Amino acid sequence: MVKKLALFMFILMLAALTLSGCAQPDDEPTGTGETQVIAIAQLKQETNVFSPVKTTLEDFEVRGLLYGDEILESELGGDELGGFMAAVDEFGFGDIEVVPVIRAISMSGGNIETEVYERFKRELIDGLLEAEHLDGIYISLHGSMGVDGIIDPESDLLQGIRDELGYVIPIGISYDLHANVTEDNVRLATFIIGYQTNPHRDQFETGFTSGEIMIKTVRGEIEPTMAYRKMRLLKGGGMNLDFLPPMNKIFKWMKQVQERPEVLSVSNYMVHIWLDEPELGWSTVVVTDGNLELANELAEELAEKNWAVRDYAHPEGYTPSEAIELA
């Protein structure tokens, strides 16, 4: 009897040890053991093409023109690159190597001088070519950049990268909510996501989401699939704030849609109107995990919601003298 009891206790202990070794629900997730290399860059400027005052190299230098490691050593703060690096900390598990290339930001102004843009373009492409075993590229752009003599400079930049590095490597783009998304943008990028607040206060979150999508893409965990719709719609003047009618209900719907597991991002681009481009207009962009049908369905539904409020009256402004008196 004693021997049987001892044998029974031994079997129980062995089973407990076996189960404890197999079931580890509280363990932290770990990396794949393989290093993925992701290049990051930032080139941001919002252009009023009707301004006679050009945006020069000095305008970028005033904000801090940075290259290579000095980008990560700088104060990234709450912008997109800061958010992207936070995503690397959250999802990288030590397996993501970040290669910073260029960070160039200017205040809004007139067209960027052609030679300045071409310099940045060449420096970005050269930096990407110098990186070994590059698995992905993330670029923070505004989306309403103007350059002397170039239509749709964002697509020109992406095309230059594709020409040199090919079409296999994923390129993720984040845009300001007032970006002018074009057909070539969508053709050349793997995914495009934008701010979801106006006035803008989610730059960090936008970069974080970009980082999560890019990291999971280079690991093969997801397959970003993008659809977009372009509207012949130009509407500004204060009616496109995310927390006031009519757009508040639309942005609420967008957040609800993004809770679906297959939906990676839903963006609504209420374009910066001071551009002179043939594809100027509002755009909707939806990124799903491998579901093109769903992406098209949601991009179309969001466009219809925008179109339904196209006649919403703009808030009445003030005359110059009234504004001065109020100030």
C-alpha positions as CSV (number, residue, x, y, z in Angstrom):
1,M,0.0,0.0,0.0
2,V,2.8,2.4,0.9
3,K,4.7,1.6,-2.3
4,K,1.5,2.2,-4.4
5,L,1.0,5.6,-2.6
6,A,4.6,6.6,-3.2
7,L,4.4,5.7,-6.9
8,F,1.2,7.7,-7.2
9,M,2.8,10.8,-5.6
10,F,5.8,10.4,-7.8
11,I,3.6,10.4,-10.9
12,L,1.7,13.5,-9.7
13,M,5.0,15.3,-9.1
14,L,6.3,14.3,-12.6
15,A,3.1,15.5,-14.2
16,A,3.2,18.8,-12.4
17,L,6.8,19.4,-13.4
18,T,6.0,18.6,-17.0
19,L,3.0,20.9,-17.2
20,S,5.0,23.8,-15.5
21,G,7.7,23.4,-18.2
22,C,5.2,23.5,-21.1
23,A,2.7,26.1,-20.0
24,Q,4.1,29.6,-19.7
25,P,1.2,31.9,-20.3
26,D,2.8,34.7,-18.3
27,D,6.2,34.7,-20.1
28,E,7.1,37.9,-22.0
29,P,7.1,37.5,-25.8
30,T,10.5,37.1,-27.3
31,G,12.1,37.9,-30.6
32,T,12.7,35.6,-33.5
33,G,16.5,35.5,-33.0
34,E,17.0,37.1,-36.4
35,T,17.8,40.8,-36.8
36,Q,15.7,42.9,-39.1
37,V,17.1,46.2,-40.3
38,I,14.7,49.1,-40.8
39,A,15.8,52.5,-42.1
40,I,14.0,55.7,-40.9
41,A,13.9,59.2,-42.3
42,Q,11.9,62.4,-42.1
43,L,11.3,65.1,-44.7
44,K,8.5,67.4,-43.8
45,Q,7.3,70.7,-45.1
46,E,3.8,72.0,-45.9
47,T,3.8,74.2,-49.0
48,N,1.7,77.2,-50.1
49,V,2.5,77.1,-53.8
50,F,1.1,80.6,-54.3
51,S,3.6,82.1,-51.9
52,P,6.5,83.9,-53.7
53,V,8.8,83.2,-50.8
54,K,10.8,80.0,-51.5
55,T,11.7,77.5,-48.8
56,T,15.5,77.3,-48.7
57,L,18.2,75.1,-47.1
58,E,18.5,77.6,-44.3
59,D,14.8,77.1,-43.4
60,F,15.6,73.4,-42.8
61,E,18.8,74.2,-40.9
62,V,16.9,76.5,-38.5
63,R,14.8,73.6,-37.4
64,G,17.8,71.2,-37.2
65,L,19.0,69.3,-40.2
66,L,20.3,65.9,-38.8
67,Y,22.0,62.9,-40.3
68,G,22.7,59.3,-39.1
69,D,23.1,58.6,-35.4
70,E,22.7,62.2,-34.4
71,I,19.0,61.8,-35.2
72,L,18.5,59.2,-32.5
73,E,20.7,61.2,-30.2
74,S,18.5,64.3,-30.6
75,E,15.3,65.0,-28.7
76,L,12.7,63.2,-30.8
77,G,9.9,64.2,-28.4
78,G,6.4,63.5,-29.4
79,D,6.7,63.4,-33.1
80,E,6.5,60.5,-35.5
81,L,10.2,59.3,-35.2
82,G,9.8,59.3,-31.4
83,G,6.6,57.2,-31.7
84,F,8.4,54.8,-34.2
85,M,11.2,54.3,-31.7
86,A,8.8,53.6,-28.9
87,A,7.2,50.9,-31.1
88,V,10.7,49.4,-31.6
89,D,11.0,49.2,-27.8
90,E,7.5,47.7,-27.5
91,F,7.6,45.2,-30.4
92,G,11.2,44.8,-31.4
93,F,12.3,42.4,-28.6
94,G,15.9,43.3,-29.3
95,D,15.8,42.0,-32.9
96,I,15.2,45.3,-34.7
97,E,18.2,47.4,-35.9
98,V,17.2,51.0,-36.8
99,V,19.3,52.8,-39.4
100,P,18.6,56.6,-39.2
101,V,19.3,58.4,-42.4
102,I,18.1,62.0,-42.5
103,R,15.8,64.3,-40.6
104,A,14.8,67.5,-42.4
105,I,11.9,69.7,-41.2
106,S,10.9,73.2,-42.2
107,M,8.2,75.6,-41.3
108,S,5.4,76.0,-43.8
109,G,6.2,78.2,-46.7
110,G,6.5,78.5,-50.5
111,N,7.9,75.9,-52.8
112,I,11.1,74.2,-51.7
113,E,13.9,75.2,-54.0
114,T,14.6,72.4,-56.5
115,E,18.3,72.0,-55.7
116,V,17.4,71.7,-52.0
117,Y,14.9,68.9,-52.6
118,E,17.2,67.1,-55.0
119,R,20.0,67.2,-52.4
120,F,17.7,65.7,-49.7
121,K,16.5,63.1,-52.2
122,R,20.0,62.0,-53.1
123,E,21.2,62.0,-49.5
124,L,18.2,59.8,-48.5
125,I,18.7,57.3,-51.3
126,D,22.5,57.2,-50.7
127,G,21.9,56.5,-47.1
128,L,19.5,53.7,-47.9
129,L,22.0,52.1,-50.3
130,E,24.7,52.2,-47.7
131,A,22.6,50.2,-45.3
132,E,23.3,46.5,-45.4
133,H,20.6,43.9,-45.6
134,L,17.8,46.4,-45.4
135,D,14.4,44.8,-44.5
136,G,12.1,47.9,-44.4
137,I,12.0,51.6,-44.8
138,Y,9.9,54.1,-42.8
139,I,9.6,57.8,-43.9
140,S,7.8,60.5,-42.0
141,L,6.4,63.0,-44.6
142,H,3.9,65.8,-44.6
143,G,2.2,64.9,-47.8
144,S,1.6,68.4,-49.1
145,M,5.1,69.3,-50.1
146,G,5.7,71.5,-53.1
147,V,8.9,71.8,-55.1
148,D,9.7,74.1,-58.0
149,G,9.2,72.2,-61.2
150,I,8.0,68.9,-59.7
151,I,4.4,67.7,-59.5
152,D,3.8,65.4,-56.6
153,P,7.2,65.4,-55.0
154,E,6.4,62.7,-52.5
155,S,5.8,60.2,-55.4
156,D,9.0,61.5,-57.1
157,L,10.8,60.7,-53.9
158,L,9.3,57.2,-53.6
159,Q,9.9,56.5,-57.2
160,G,13.6,57.4,-56.8
161,I,13.8,54.9,-53.9
162,R,12.0,52.2,-55.9
163,D,14.3,52.7,-58.9
164,E,17.3,52.1,-56.7
165,L,16.1,49.5,-54.2
166,G,13.3,47.7,-56.1
167,Y,9.7,46.9,-55.3
168,V,10.1,44.1,-52.8
169,I,11.3,46.0,-49.8
170,P,8.3,47.4,-47.8
171,I,8.1,51.2,-47.5
172,G,5.8,52.6,-44.9
173,I,4.8,56.3,-45.0
174,S,3.1,58.5,-42.4
175,Y,1.4,61.7,-43.5
176,D,-0.2,64.7,-42.0
177,L,-4.0,64.7,-42.0
178,H,-3.8,67.4,-44.8
179,A,-1.8,65.3,-47.2
180,N,-2.7,65.1,-50.8
181,V,-2.6,61.4,-51.4
182,T,-2.2,60.5,-55.1
183,E,-2.5,57.3,-57.1
184,D,1.3,57.1,-57.4
185,N,1.7,57.4,-53.6
186,V,-0.5,54.3,-53.1
187,R,1.2,52.4,-56.0
188,L,4.7,53.0,-54.6
189,A,4.2,52.7,-50.8
190,T,3.4,49.5,-48.9
191,F,1.3,51.3,-46.4
192,I,0.3,54.9,-45.7
193,I,-1.2,56.1,-42.5
194,G,-2.1,59.6,-41.2
195,Y,-2.9,61.7,-38.2
196,Q,-6.4,61.3,-36.9
197,T,-6.7,64.6,-35.1
198,N,-7.2,68.2,-36.3
199,P,-5.7,70.3,-34.8
200,H,-2.9,67.7,-34.8
201,R,-2.0,66.1,-31.5
202,D,-1.3,62.5,-32.4
203,Q,2.0,62.6,-34.2
204,F,3.6,60.3,-31.7
205,E,0.7,57.8,-32.0
206,T,1.0,57.9,-35.8
207,G,4.7,57.1,-35.6
208,F,4.0,54.3,-33.1
209,T,1.4,52.7,-35.3
210,S,3.7,53.0,-38.3
211,G,6.4,51.2,-36.3
212,E,4.1,48.4,-35.2
213,I,2.9,47.8,-38.7
214,M,6.5,47.9,-40.2
215,I,8.0,45.6,-37.6
216,K,5.2,43.0,-38.0
217,T,5.5,43.4,-41.8
218,V,9.3,42.7,-42.0
219,R,8.8,39.7,-39.7
220,G,6.1,38.3,-42.0
221,E,3.4,38.4,-39.3
222,I,1.1,40.6,-41.4
223,E,0.6,41.6,-45.0
224,P,-0.4,45.3,-45.3
225,T,-3.0,45.7,-48.1
226,M,-4.1,49.2,-49.1
227,A,-7.1,50.8,-50.8
228,Y,-7.8,54.4,-51.3
229,R,-10.5,56.7,-52.8
230,K,-10.0,60.2,-54.2
231,M,-12.8,62.8,-54.0
232,R,-13.2,66.0,-55.9
233,L,-13.6,67.7,-52.6
234,L,-11.9,70.8,-51.2
235,K,-13.2,71.9,-47.9
236,G,-11.5,73.8,-45.1
237,G,-12.3,76.8,-43.1
238,G,-12.7,75.1,-39.7
239,M,-15.3,72.5,-40.6
240,N,-12.9,69.6,-40.5
241,L,-12.0,69.6,-36.8
242,D,-12.1,66.0,-35.5
243,F,-14.0,66.8,-32.3
244,L,-16.7,69.1,-33.7
245,P,-19.6,68.5,-36.2
246,P,-19.7,67.3,-38.9
247,M,-16.4,65.3,-38.7
248,N,-16.6,64.2,-35.1
249,K,-19.0,61.4,-36.0
250,I,-16.9,60.3,-38.9
251,F,-13.7,60.1,-36.8
252,K,-15.6,58.2,-34.1
253,W,-16.7,55.7,-36.8
254,M,-13.0,55.4,-38.0
255,K,-11.9,54.5,-34.5
256,Q,-14.5,51.9,-34.1
257,V,-13.6,50.3,-37.5
258,Q,-9.9,50.2,-36.4
259,E,-10.8,47.9,-33.5
260,R,-11.5,45.1,-36.0
261,P,-8.5,42.6,-36.0
262,E,-8.0,42.7,-39.8
263,V,-8.0,46.5,-40.0
264,L,-4.5,48.0,-39.5
265,S,-5.3,51.6,-40.1
266,V,-8.0,54.0,-41.4
267,S,-7.0,57.5,-42.5
268,N,-9.0,60.4,-43.7
269,Y,-7.0,63.1,-45.6
270,M,-8.8,66.5,-45.6
271,V,-6.3,68.0,-48.0
272,H,-4.2,71.2,-47.7
273,I,-5.9,73.3,-50.3
274,W,-3.0,75.7,-51.2
275,L,-1.5,73.4,-53.8
276,D,-1.7,73.3,-57.6
277,E,-1.8,69.6,-58.5
278,P,-4.1,67.7,-60.9
279,E,-5.1,65.2,-58.2
280,L,-5.9,67.7,-55.5
281,G,-8.7,66.6,-53.2
282,W,-9.7,64.7,-50.1
283,S,-8.7,61.1,-49.9
284,T,-9.5,58.0,-47.8
285,V,-6.9,55.3,-47.2
286,V,-7.5,51.9,-45.5
287,V,-4.8,49.4,-44.7
288,T,-5.9,45.8,-43.8
289,D,-4.0,42.6,-43.1
290,G,-4.2,40.9,-46.5
291,N,-7.9,41.7,-47.1
292,L,-8.2,43.9,-50.2
293,E,-12.0,43.5,-50.5
294,L,-12.4,44.8,-46.9
295,A,-10.0,47.7,-47.5
296,N,-11.9,48.8,-50.6
297,E,-15.2,48.5,-48.8
298,L,-14.1,50.6,-45.9
299,A,-12.3,53.2,-48.1
300,E,-15.5,53.6,-50.1
301,E,-17.7,53.9,-47.0
302,L,-15.5,56.5,-45.5
303,A,-15.5,58.5,-48.8
304,E,-19.3,58.4,-48.8
305,K,-19.4,59.7,-45.3
306,N,-17.2,62.6,-46.3
307,W,-19.2,63.3,-49.4
308,A,-22.4,63.4,-47.3
309,V,-21.2,66.4,-45.4
310,R,-19.7,68.3,-48.3
311,D,-22.3,71.1,-48.0
312,Y,-21.8,71.7,-44.3
313,A,-21.4,75.4,-43.8
314,H,-18.0,76.7,-42.9
315,P,-17.8,78.7,-39.6
316,E,-18.0,82.4,-40.2
317,G,-14.7,84.1,-39.7
318,Y,-13.8,87.7,-38.9
319,T,-12.7,90.6,-40.9
320,P,-9.1,91.7,-40.5
321,S,-10.2,94.7,-38.3
322,E,-12.4,92.5,-36.2
323,A,-9.6,90.0,-35.7
324,I,-7.2,92.7,-34.7
325,E,-9.7,94.1,-32.2
326,L,-10.3,90.7,-30.6
327,A,-6.5,90.1,-30.4
